[in-house]
Amino acid sequence: MMKTIPHRLYLTEDQIPRQYYNLRSAMPELPDPMLNPGTLQPLKEEELYPIFCDELAHQEMDGATEYVDIPEPIREVYKMYRPSPLVRAYNLEKALGTPAKIYYKFEGNNTSGSHKLNSAVAQAYYAKAQGITRLTTETGAGQWGTALSEACSYFGLDLDVFMVKCSYEQKPFRKDVMRVFNASVTPSPSMKTRAGQKILAENPDTTGSLGCAISEAVESAVTGQNSRYVLGSVLNQVLLHQSIIGLECETAMNELGEYPDIVVGCAGGGSNLGGLIAPFMRDKLQGKKPGTRFIAVEPASCPSFTRGRYAYDFCDTGKVTPMARMYTLGCGFIPSANHAGGLRYHGMSPILSKLYHDGYMEAVSYKQTEVFEAAVKFAKLETILPAPESAHAIKGAIDEALKCRETGEAKTILFGLTGTGYFDMTAYASYLDGRMDDHIPTDEELQRGFDSLPDIPQNK
């Protein structure tokens, strides 16, 4: 008798993971160490203490510990919105006429509307446990800022958010949600910091970037009283927290007797993608499932993987952070003010960069109009309006499913639906009205970013 696979599979509270999984513990070679920008020597854990709270600094540097216990206060918050459902996209499969089975992990079932809350809760908890009273951060599309404002409100912390200026203007209601949770929100670059003043002096009309906002948030943290900085993507610690996504996927697919042949995720800084692939990439690296494919999908307007360079670079535009070896467009790269949402960071997670560089992952980029075409198709068929970031993964999954239609292969595809697009209606209106531009940076534009790469021996 054929097994019936439900449209949505919900795990129980008891199945929320009790440990995070550290993907670095399975990598044949660890990512190259971060460098102190002053000495160009590998960064020591204690050098991060003025920026991050101590436990997060430790998680950032620890590449050996396989599993990290999730403190019970964090799990108690998770129980409010997790486990998130694993959904079989039957209607999308039918419309595509594909023999492929398409699953997606839906992370939008919380007020932030995205997966970002998974790490926000953890980072706020560790700060509170250390006695920190104020956090600073940056946000692009606003999901991270929203998530962190929720977490800080829950744990009783003050929060200052520097939001990329073009997103601040395109998504006015995002900042108001943050304000509901008592966060202070500033469009970046701003005149509130020396870094912002310098950036504006050099380019008064800039629409901002995550690199600019990071510079301001770090400066605000290190000059503030009892303050620390937190980041919503890119960092090792963030991918560690987001492993809860992949671990839940693994449990759910085991219950269904399934295993993905292809895992697809949108890629901006790497938090969603890194969390989604964690247990499945572990199996590939350990030789258990060597044939699994992993596909990072990024916007053609900010193509870190597909057109970037694998080099040491600053994580911020103001060049005040440690340097990480990653795929990067250069910390001076300012993406166009289009609707790629949060996928606007100049670099990529060092973990994912290393995996991609060593051939364990693939990467593709898409233009905005084709991404929104996929988003509208998905919304009509699956009744969820996806965030623009998530729509990149949808487009990648659709293309892989169409390849299966051509070959007749019934592959199992898993993608991450990172969140909802209800605060992105300006972008949807632009697409539906035919006003959306497909800006793809020229080689000359990219070169200006590459010219900002640090001239150090490690980059020779």
PyMOL commands that set and color helices and strands:
alter all, ss='L'
color gray80, all
select helices_A, chain A and resi 13-15+23-26+45-48+54-61+72-78+90-96+117-130+143-155+165-170+172-180+194-202+210-223+236-256+271-285+304-307+350-357+368-382+388-407+425-432+443-450+457-459
alter helices_A, ss='H'
color red, helices_A
select strands_A, chain A and resi 8-9+19-21+67-69+86-88+101-106+134-139+158-164+184-188+227-229+262-266+293-299+309-314+323-328+362-366+412-417
alter strands_A, ss='S'
color yellow, strands_A
deselect
rebuild
show_as cartoon
